[in-house]
Amino acid sequence: MGNLAPIPELLSVLRELDLRRIRIEDKHLARLETLPLIHRDPFDRMLVAQALSDDLTVLPADPVSARYGVRVADARE
């Protein structure tokens, strides 16, 4: 795995795909505190907490996220 390559037109792609950004809320932090330590990356753990709290699908670069029971979509498709 590596870092995501920069996407110069990211904002326009997000709008075109009708994707939305979500803020970190108290409920996400509370859920984060209950997660088992399957994954050590704090950013990925926060994505999992948000997905579990808000019934969202994640597009992880790391397949470990699926072990938390969240819906995972393959970003390469």
TIGUMAR-904695 format. One record per atom (N, C-alpha, C): residue in one letter; chain; atom name; x, y, z. Coordinates in Angstrom, 3 decimals, m for minus. Example, Ala and Ser with C-alpha at 12.3 -4.5 7.8 and 13.67 -1.06 7.14 Angstrom:
<nodes>
{node 'a','A','N',{13.190,m5.690,7.800}};
{node 'a','A','CA',{12.300,m4.500,7.800}};
{node 'a','A','C',{13.200,m3.300,7.800}};
{node 's','A','N',{12.850,m2.250,7.080}};
{node 's','A','CA',{13.670,m1.060,7.140}};
{node 's','A','C',{12.900,0.030,7.870}};
</nodes>
This chain:
<nodes>
{node 'm','A','N',{0.836,m1.176,0.000}};
{node 'm','A','CA',{0.000,0.000,0.000}};
{node 'm','A','C',{0.883,1.243,0.000}};
{node 'g','A','N',{0.341,2.283,m0.544}};
{node 'g','A','CA',{1.073,3.538,m0.561}};
{node 'g','A','C',{0.124,4.689,m0.344}};
{node 'n','A','N',{0.635,5.870,m0.510}};
{node 'n','A','CA',{m0.195,7.051,m0.366}};
{node 'n','A','C',{m0.989,7.288,m1.635}};
{node 'l','A','N',{m2.137,7.902,m1.475}};
{node 'l','A','CA',{m2.980,8.251,m2.601}};
{node 'l','A','C',{m2.294,9.349,m3.408}};
{node 'a','A','N',{m2.231,9.168,m4.700}};
{node 'a','A','CA',{m1.625,10.186,m5.561}};
{node 'a','A','C',{m2.497,11.440,m5.563}};
{node 'p','A','N',{m1.888,12.610,m5.661}};
{node 'p','A','CA',{m2.663,13.857,m5.713}};
{node 'p','A','C',{m3.622,13.860,m6.907}};
{node 'i','A','N',{m4.798,14.412,m6.687}};
{node 'i','A','CA',{m5.798,14.537,m7.736}};
{node 'i','A','C',{m6.076,16.032,m7.910}};
{node 'p','A','N',{m5.491,16.648,m8.947}};
{node 'p','A','CA',{m5.630,18.102,m9.105}};
{node 'p','A','C',{m7.074,18.580,m9.181}};
{node 'e','A','N',{m7.945,17.811,m9.772}};
{node 'e','A','CA',{m9.333,18.232,m9.937}};
{node 'e','A','C',{m10.260,17.546,m8.926}};
{node 'l','A','N',{m9.755,17.274,m7.719}};
{node 'l','A','CA',{m10.501,16.522,m6.716}};
{node 'l','A','C',{m11.856,17.145,m6.395}};
{node 'l','A','N',{m11.908,18.431,m6.171}};
{node 'l','A','CA',{m13.172,19.074,m5.821}};
{node 'l','A','C',{m14.221,18.872,m6.911}};
{node 's','A','N',{m13.852,19.030,m8.162}};
{node 's','A','CA',{m14.826,18.845,m9.244}};
{node 's','A','C',{m15.250,17.380,m9.359}};
{node 'v','A','N',{m14.340,16.451,m9.097}};
{node 'v','A','CA',{m14.688,15.022,m9.125}};
{node 'v','A','C',{m15.665,14.705,m8.005}};
{node 'l','A','N',{m15.429,15.236,m6.805}};
{node 'l','A','CA',{m16.351,15.015,m5.689}};
{node 'l','A','C',{m17.743,15.531,m6.010}};
{node 'r','A','N',{m17.804,16.712,m6.590}};
{node 'r','A','CA',{m19.109,17.282,m6.966}};
{node 'r','A','C',{m19.790,16.444,m8.043}};
{node 'e','A','N',{m19.022,16.011,m9.027}};
{node 'e','A','CA',{m19.570,15.204,m10.120}};
{node 'e','A','C',{m20.142,13.884,m9.610}};
{node 'l','A','N',{m19.470,13.289,m8.648}};
{node 'l','A','CA',{m19.922,12.006,m8.089}};
{node 'l','A','C',{m20.946,12.187,m6.975}};
{node 'd','A','N',{m21.262,13.416,m6.642}};
{node 'd','A','CA',{m22.209,13.754,m5.585}};
{node 'd','A','C',{m21.778,13.162,m4.242}};
{node 'l','A','N',{m20.465,13.223,m3.984}};
{node 'l','A','CA',{m19.936,12.769,m2.702}};
{node 'l','A','C',{m19.907,13.940,m1.742}};
{node 'r','A','N',{m20.052,13.637,m0.472}};
{node 'r','A','CA',{m20.035,14.716,0.511}};
{node 'r','A','C',{m18.975,14.444,1.564}};
{node 'r','A','N',{m18.468,15.508,2.132}};
{node 'r','A','CA',{m17.510,15.409,3.230}};
{node 'r','A','C',{m18.286,15.456,4.532}};
{node 'i','A','N',{m17.815,14.730,5.519}};
{node 'i','A','CA',{m18.483,14.766,6.817}};
{node 'i','A','C',{m17.506,15.258,7.873}};
{node 'r','A','N',{m18.055,15.961,8.838}};
{node 'r','A','CA',{m17.255,16.485,9.942}};
{node 'r','A','C',{m17.146,15.422,11.034}};
{node 'i','A','N',{m16.137,15.554,11.852}};
{node 'i','A','CA',{m15.999,14.678,13.013}};
{node 'i','A','C',{m16.894,15.230,14.116}};
{node 'e','A','N',{m17.832,14.398,14.558}};
{node 'e','A','CA',{m18.788,14.795,15.586}};
{node 'e','A','C',{m18.536,13.995,16.863}};
{node 'd','A','N',{m19.176,14.427,17.940}};
{node 'd','A','CA',{m19.016,13.735,19.221}};
{node 'd','A','C',{m19.382,12.258,19.124}};
{node 'k','A','N',{m20.431,11.944,18.363}};
{node 'k','A','CA',{m20.839,10.541,18.253}};
{node 'k','A','C',{m19.747,9.697,17.584}};
{node 'h','A','N',{m18.985,10.293,16.679}};
{node 'h','A','CA',{m17.889,9.574,16.030}};
{node 'h','A','C',{m16.759,9.310,17.038}};
{node 'l','A','N',{m16.471,10.302,17.870}};
{node 'l','A','CA',{m15.434,10.128,18.882}};
{node 'l','A','C',{m15.843,9.066,19.900}};
{node 'a','A','N',{m17.119,9.075,20.273}};
{node 'a','A','CA',{m17.605,8.061,21.218}};
{node 'a','A','C',{m17.487,6.667,20.609}};
{node 'r','A','N',{m17.814,6.535,19.334}};
{node 'r','A','CA',{m17.705,5.228,18.670}};
{node 'r','A','C',{m16.243,4.807,18.540}};
{node 'l','A','N',{m15.381,5.761,18.260}};
{node 'l','A','CA',{m13.951,5.490,18.144}};
{node 'l','A','C',{m13.406,4.855,19.425}};
{node 'e','A','N',{m13.876,5.354,20.567}};
{node 'e','A','CA',{m13.413,4.839,21.856}};
{node 'e','A','C',{m13.799,3.377,22.074}};
{node 't','A','N',{m14.820,2.907,21.385}};
{node 't','A','CA',{m15.295,1.528,21.588}};
{node 't','A','C',{m14.684,0.534,20.608}};
{node 'l','A','N',{m13.961,1.023,19.607}};
{node 'l','A','CA',{m13.414,0.121,18.589}};
{node 'l','A','C',{m12.272,m0.718,19.146}};
{node 'p','A','N',{m12.271,m2.003,18.810}};
{node 'p','A','CA',{m11.104,m2.817,19.177}};
{node 'p','A','C',{m9.902,m2.351,18.364}};
{node 'l','A','N',{m8.720,m2.623,18.864}};
{node 'l','A','CA',{m7.504,m2.156,18.208}};
{node 'l','A','C',{m7.084,m3.127,17.103}};
{node 'i','A','N',{m7.940,m3.229,16.071}};
{node 'i','A','CA',{m7.630,m4.052,14.905}};
{node 'i','A','C',{m6.654,m3.302,14.008}};
{node 'h','A','N',{m6.887,m2.021,13.890}};
{node 'h','A','CA',{m6.094,m1.172,12.999}};
{node 'h','A','C',{m5.386,m0.120,13.845}};
{node 'r','A','N',{m4.131,0.142,13.571}};
{node 'r','A','CA',{m3.371,1.103,14.372}};
{node 'r','A','C',{m3.327,2.504,13.762}};
{node 'd','A','N',{m3.787,2.661,12.526}};
{node 'd','A','CA',{m3.761,3.979,11.886}};
{node 'd','A','C',{m4.936,4.809,12.416}};
{node 'p','A','N',{m4.677,5.922,13.113}};
{node 'p','A','CA',{m5.769,6.706,13.706}};
{node 'p','A','C',{m6.723,7.294,12.673}};
{node 'f','A','N',{m6.233,7.663,11.502}};
{node 'f','A','CA',{m7.110,8.212,10.468}};
{node 'f','A','C',{m8.080,7.138,9.973}};
{node 'd','A','N',{m7.566,5.943,9.691}};
{node 'd','A','CA',{m8.436,4.859,9.239}};
{node 'd','A','C',{m9.435,4.461,10.320}};
{node 'r','A','N',{m9.006,4.479,11.582}};
{node 'r','A','CA',{m9.926,4.152,12.681}};
{node 'r','A','C',{m11.050,5.185,12.764}};
{node 'm','A','N',{m10.741,6.450,12.521}};
{node 'm','A','CA',{m11.786,7.476,12.542}};
{node 'm','A','C',{m12.762,7.271,11.391}};
{node 'l','A','N',{m12.260,6.914,10.219}};
{node 'l','A','CA',{m13.157,6.622,9.095}};
{node 'l','A','C',{m14.098,5.478,9.433}};
{node 'v','A','N',{m13.573,4.456,10.080}};
{node 'v','A','CA',{m14.398,3.315,10.494}};
{node 'v','A','C',{m15.452,3.769,11.502}};
{node 'a','A','N',{m15.053,4.565,12.483}};
{node 'a','A','CA',{m16.004,5.054,13.490}};
{node 'a','A','C',{m17.118,5.872,12.843}};
{node 'q','A','N',{m16.768,6.712,11.883}};
{node 'q','A','CA',{m17.784,7.501,11.183}};
{node 'q','A','C',{m18.704,6.598,10.373}};
{node 'a','A','N',{m18.135,5.629,9.686}};
{node 'a','A','CA',{m18.944,4.725,8.867}};
{node 'a','A','C',{m19.915,3.928,9.733}};
{node 'l','A','N',{m19.448,3.436,10.864}};
{node 'l','A','CA',{m20.318,2.668,11.755}};
{node 'l','A','C',{m21.401,3.548,12.371}};
{node 's','A','N',{m21.052,4.767,12.740}};
{node 's','A','CA',{m22.016,5.680,13.361}};
{node 's','A','C',{m23.095,6.146,12.396}};
{node 'd','A','N',{m22.703,6.371,11.144}};
{node 'd','A','CA',{m23.619,6.971,10.168}};
{node 'd','A','C',{m24.087,5.999,9.085}};
{node 'd','A','N',{m23.790,4.711,9.254}};
{node 'd','A','CA',{m24.187,3.684,8.290}};
{node 'd','A','C',{m23.683,4.036,6.883}};
{node 'l','A','N',{m22.385,4.274,6.776}};
{node 'l','A','CA',{m21.758,4.665,5.519}};
{node 'l','A','C',{m20.893,3.541,4.964}};
{node 't','A','N',{m20.572,3.638,3.696}};
{node 't','A','CA',{m19.632,2.734,3.044}};
{node 't','A','C',{m18.295,3.446,2.948}};
{node 'v','A','N',{m17.207,2.724,3.218}};
{node 'v','A','CA',{m15.883,3.332,3.132}};
{node 'v','A','C',{m15.153,2.845,1.897}};
{node 'l','A','N',{m14.251,3.679,1.415}};
{node 'l','A','CA',{m13.377,3.342,0.291}};
{node 'l','A','C',{m11.952,3.311,0.822}};
{node 'p','A','N',{m11.602,2.283,1.562}};
{node 'p','A','CA',{m10.284,2.293,2.208}};
{node 'p','A','C',{m9.158,1.903,1.265}};
{node 'a','A','N',{m7.991,2.416,1.573}};
{node 'a','A','CA',{m6.790,1.957,0.880}};
{node 'a','A','C',{m6.280,0.688,1.546}};
{node 'd','A','N',{m6.791,0.414,2.750}};
{node 'd','A','CA',{m6.335,m0.712,3.548}};
{node 'd','A','C',{m7.507,m1.665,3.814}};
{node 'p','A','N',{m7.427,m2.916,3.391}};
{node 'p','A','CA',{m8.539,m3.859,3.575}};
{node 'p','A','C',{m8.809,m4.228,5.026}};
{node 'v','A','N',{m7.942,m3.837,5.950}};
{node 'v','A','CA',{m8.152,m4.145,7.367}};
{node 'v','A','C',{m9.450,m3.525,7.879}};
{node 's','A','N',{m9.872,m2.418,7.309}};
{node 's','A','CA',{m11.096,m1.740,7.744}};
{node 's','A','C',{m12.303,m2.656,7.720}};
{node 'a','A','N',{m12.364,m3.565,6.780}};
{node 'a','A','CA',{m13.504,m4.476,6.662}};
{node 'a','A','C',{m13.639,m5.371,7.888}};
{node 'r','A','N',{m12.572,m5.590,8.611}};
{node 'r','A','CA',{m12.625,m6.442,9.799}};
{node 'r','A','C',{m13.438,m5.815,10.926}};
{node 'y','A','N',{m13.771,m4.550,10.815}};
{node 'y','A','CA',{m14.618,m3.878,11.794}};
{node 'y','A','C',{m16.104,m4.076,11.501}};
{node 'g','A','N',{m16.422,m4.669,10.367}};
{node 'g','A','CA',{m17.816,m4.888,10.019}};
{node 'g','A','C',{m18.468,m3.753,9.256}};
{node 'v','A','N',{m17.675,m2.836,8.730}};
{node 'v','A','CA',{m18.241,m1.753,7.913}};
{node 'v','A','C',{m18.375,m2.228,6.469}};
{node 'r','A','N',{m19.288,m1.599,5.735}};
{node 'r','A','CA',{m19.388,m1.870,4.293}};
{node 'r','A','C',{m18.171,m1.249,3.617}};
{node 'v','A','N',{m17.552,m2.009,2.771}};
{node 'v','A','CA',{m16.344,m1.551,2.089}};
{node 'v','A','C',{m16.547,m1.665,0.592}};
{node 'a','A','N',{m16.242,m0.604,m0.135}};
{node 'a','A','CA',{m16.308,m0.615,m1.596}};
{node 'a','A','C',{m14.884,m0.566,m2.127}};
{node 'd','A','N',{m14.659,m1.227,m3.217}};
{node 'd','A','CA',{m13.343,m1.245,m3.840}};
{node 'd','A','C',{m13.160,0.042,m4.637}};
{node 'a','A','N',{m12.227,0.879,m4.222}};
{node 'a','A','CA',{m11.996,2.169,m4.880}};
{node 'a','A','C',{m11.448,2.021,m6.291}};
{node 'r','A','N',{m10.980,0.841,m6.628}};
{node 'r','A','CA',{m10.404,0.636,m7.960}};
{node 'r','A','C',{m11.472,0.336,m9.004}};
{node 'e','A','N',{m12.704,0.122,m8.559}};
{node 'e','A','CA',{m13.773,m0.211,m9.526}};
{node 'e','A','C',{m14.366,1.032,m10.139}};
</nodes>
